[in-house]
Amino acid sequence: MNDTDNIDSENIDKKKKLDDKSKALSDFINKTIKKQFEKEIKKETISPQELIERKQVQKDVNVLNSVIEEYLQSFMIIGFDIQGRKITLFHAKTEMERDALLEHLRSTVMRVIMNEGLG
């Protein structure tokens, strides 16, 4: 066996080890993704009654949004519905309104954090 055969054999062994590691990593990633996907499916599985309630909440939120639009140019409402689900309503027609609203939100949150109250 000459030096060239020896180098080729080493390269083949290295490639095989690399392929094995790559396959193991790929298998691990696929298993992890599958487990995460299954967790998400379980979290998102809802009963028909829950679906009806969510649709009603969405209708109520849309009505609330329409009423508030009559009085406020841009607004954001963050809260929880009576079942404890998170609700976020954000309305800004232009980029400038959006930026101003986000800046107002930032300053309001900072006042709350600093315990200066609202207003």
Rosetta blueprint (number, residue, H / E / L):
1 M L
2 N L
3 D H
4 T H
5 D H
6 N H
7 I H
8 D H
9 S H
10 E H
11 N H
12 I H
13 D H
14 K H
15 K H
16 K H
17 K H
18 L H
19 D H
20 D H
21 K H
22 S H
23 K H
24 A H
25 L H
26 S H
27 D H
28 F H
29 I H
30 N H
31 K H
32 T H
33 I H
34 K H
35 K H
36 Q H
37 F H
38 E H
39 K H
40 E H
41 I H
42 K H
43 K H
44 E H
45 T L
46 I L
47 S L
48 P H
49 Q H
50 E H
51 L H
52 I H
53 E H
54 R H
55 K H
56 Q H
57 V H
58 Q H
59 K H
60 D H
61 V H
62 N H
63 V H
64 L H
65 N H
66 S H
67 V H
68 I H
69 E H
70 E L
71 Y L
72 L L
73 Q L
74 S L
75 F E
76 M E
77 I E
78 I E
79 G E
80 F E
81 D L
82 I L
83 Q L
84 G L
85 R L
86 K E
87 I E
88 T E
89 L E
90 F E
91 H E
92 A L
93 K L
94 T L
95 E H
96 M H
97 E H
98 R H
99 D H
100 A H
101 L H
102 L H
103 E H
104 H H
105 L H
106 R H
107 S H
108 T H
109 V H
110 M H
111 R H
112 V H
113 I H
114 M L
115 N L
116 E L
117 G L
118 L L
119 G L
